Amino acid sequence: MRTRNERISLTDNALWGRLLGPMDGTCSPEAARAILGLKFPKVDQTRMRALAEKARNRTLTSAEQEEVEAYSRVGSILGILKSKARVALKGTANEWVS
């Protein structure tokens, strides 16, 4: 059985996917490349590594678990955006896929 946060995450991702819809033909190559260049800042990458280590050691607090879930939701949305950007770039003369 999924937890409440897992259900919210699945719902969030589905809503974002429907909201964004297909980017084929509606996203310029420049915009698609900009989306593909998005990444978490170093401070967040460092924090995610620290949280992952705590998760492996099973020492996450409930607040840290919520933080992990927030990073996961944002990462999922970023993944959706990047996937759609790749589709938008597919077939362009100067493909650049991250």
N, C-alpha and C positions, 0 to 999 in steps of 0.2 A: 504494500500500500504506500502511495506517495505521501510525503509530508505536505503541509499547507504551502510552504515556500517552494517546493518542487512544482506543485500545481500552479502557483502564481507564475513561476518562471516559464513553464510550458505555455501558459496563456499569454504572457507578455511576448514571448517569441513568436507565437502564432499571430498575435495582433500586429506586431511590427512587420512580419512577413507580408501580411495582407495590406497593411498601410502603404508599404513601400512598393508593392507590386513589382512587375517586371520592369527592368531598366532598359530593355532593348529598344533602341531608337529614341529614348527620352532622356538620355544622359550623354552629354558630350564626352569625347575621349579625354579632354582635360579634366572634367569633373570626375570621371571614372578613375583616372590616374591619381587624383587628389585623394579620393576615397581609399584607394589601395595603399596610399602612403600613410594612412592613419595608423597610429600605434600608441600604446600606453606610454606615458612619460617614464623615465628611468625610476623616479621615486615610486611609482605604482608597480613597476616590474620588480623592484626590490621588495616592496611590501608583499606582493603576491608570492615571491619565493619564500619569504619569512613565514607567511601563513601556510604555505604548502608544507614546509618543514614541521611546523606545529601540528598540522593535520596528520602527517606521517607518524608523529610521536603521540598523537591523540591527546594533545594538550590545549586544543582550541577552547576558548571561552565561548559562551553563547553569542556575545557581541562580535567576536572574531568570525564565528561561523556565519553570521549575517553578512559580514563584510565579504567573506569568500563567495557567498551566494550573489551579492551585488556585483562583484567582479565577474562572476560567471554569466550573469544576465547581460551585462554590458558587453562582455566578450562575445556572447552569442549574437547580439544585435550587430556588432562590428563584423562578425563572420558573415552574417546575412548580407550586409551592405557590400562587403568585399566580393562575395560570390556574385551578386547582381552586377557589380562593376566589371567583373571579369566577363560576364555574359555581354555587357554593353560594349566591351572592347573587342570581343571575338569578331574576327572578320575585318577589323579596321586595318588600314595600310601599315600602321606603325604600332603593332601590338606590344604592349608592355604589361606583363602580368606578374604580380608580386606573389 
